[in-house]
Amino acid sequence: MSYRPKKSLLIGINYTGSQHELRGCHQDIRNVAEFLSYRGYPKDRRSQVVLCDSNDVEYDSPLYPTGHNILAAMDWLVSEPNRTCFLHYSGHGGQIRDVDGNRSTGLDDSIVPVDFGERGQISSTLLHEHLVTRMAPGCTLFIVMDCCHSGSAVELPYVYRSDSYGNINLMDNLKQGAVLVGEASHLIQGGFSFNNIGEARQLFAGATDFFRGLQHMGEQEDEGLASDEFAGQYGSEQKMVTMFSGCRDDQTSADATIGRANVGAMSWAFLEIMKMEPNPTYMQTLQMTRRLLDQSHYAQIPQLSCGVDIDLEQTPLVL
């Protein structure tokens, strides 16, 4: 395989001196920068950009994480073809009114720049446009989003979640089950014959299996995305973008103290998994991250979202 240049963007916002101050986001980007260096990401200014609201972070030229700078840096990250790109965001996440009508909840996920009081938040619609729609040909992008309300923060069409037993749930399973029920009902309404009675029974059985697979989790009924919520608008892009987010859309992500260090719980868990399993698959990473957060008594439920349909069990992380 030919060498693919690597680029990274690290954003850590503690909102220093404000009433919304966090403690662990600066340490998160230090830890992630060390991990990326180990994984072959260069640290020169042409290859790595750091946005941080502190002058004491050990970087040559930290840039202030205003909304303008964040979007400009995202454009830079995905601007060159045939690159392997990495984005880490640690800061506040929020939800704002959905302006383009593609959310059943009426709310977009958002990230919160340091100047949000004057300029507002950055919606998931904007994040998708700058990171996915504008991504140059031949690029891959891996995202770790450690913030509240981040489950679908980049509006990718395939969203996965692990339950506490390690079972992986694709969030549009409810739609698939409903389609099976609808097809079976149509067969029955069309009149009974030996063949289509049997076919209807098979379809109903398939739908029942989908719903049963969800019901054992005990958490699915009030936490999912609307069925296929972004596929109509974004599903045809087929960009190799994958994102691990710290929690569901309706949850918060912990600003934690672990080993006497202030860190984001999701950032910590992801890096711990990378230490334990250097070349995990997407499925292993999602399962192990959920398990580690559970064992550490964090209620947040990490999610994986993808721009393309991939084999989670067989495909190693593209980092």
Phi, psi and omega in degrees: 000133180289154181291134176247119178302147183247140177229149179218149176230122182242125182236119179228118185235114175266353182055047188304129177082002180258171178286351179257020189299137171252171184242333192257358190288326177294318179294326178303313184287332172298313182295318181292322178299319178296317178298315181295323177299319178296327181270013172092013176276125179288157183250006179290163188292340177280346187242339182221130176241135179239127174246122187208143181263045177209141178271357184260006175282140190280071175227154183297316186214072179295135179258147183284133187277059171287166178301317179299312182295322180297311181293321177297320179291324176295319176300317178299317185302318188253018189277339186252137183291156172059044177245152170261116189245147180224133177232130172237129176237127175229116183174197178282145169238153181216192174223135181229168183299133178287117185268343183251004170075019180261008179246127179293334180280346186079009183232137169263142166295158180208160167248161194241100176295166182294336180257031184299332180297327180263324189248351180089183182262168180256116186283162176298330177297315178293319179300317179297316181299314186282329185262328186252302183301320183272001184293131182293156181301145175080003180272155164239151180223126176247129184237136165245118184247101183257084180200168178291156173053047190248007188304320180232043189293344179244006175055056176266148192284339182246119184237125183238150178216144176260137172275181185291348178263000179093000178286137182262130181244122172277127194291352176259018176301325179300320178296317183297318177296320180295322178297318179298316178299317180297319180294320179295317179298321180297319179297317181294318180295335181280001179104147185269136164220170183302317185291313187279342169296313179297319179296319178298319179298319179296319180294316178298321179296319178298317179297318180299322179297319178301311184291322179296321179299330178278322189293333181293345183285328178075008184222001193276337196289335184240017187235357189273166170285159170299149186304125172054042195296328184248355188295323181297323184272322189239351191295339184276354184290325176054049176264140180279076177242128177231144183222128168261122180247152189287343185194177173288169178302327186263014183243168172253155176252139188281137166266106197247164169243112184230124182059039179067010178246142175276119183214164169280136184299319180293315179300315179300312183297317180299315181292324176297319178296321179295329176289319183286325186222092187298332182230062183281161169279170177299319181296314179301318182296315180295315181295315184290324178295316177300315182297318182293319178294320177299312182297333180267008173068035172258128185281345184295146184246109182292153179228156174242130173233148188224148176276344178227161178278112182240160176279098185299327186285330186254339189271120175288156178304135174266100183242000000 
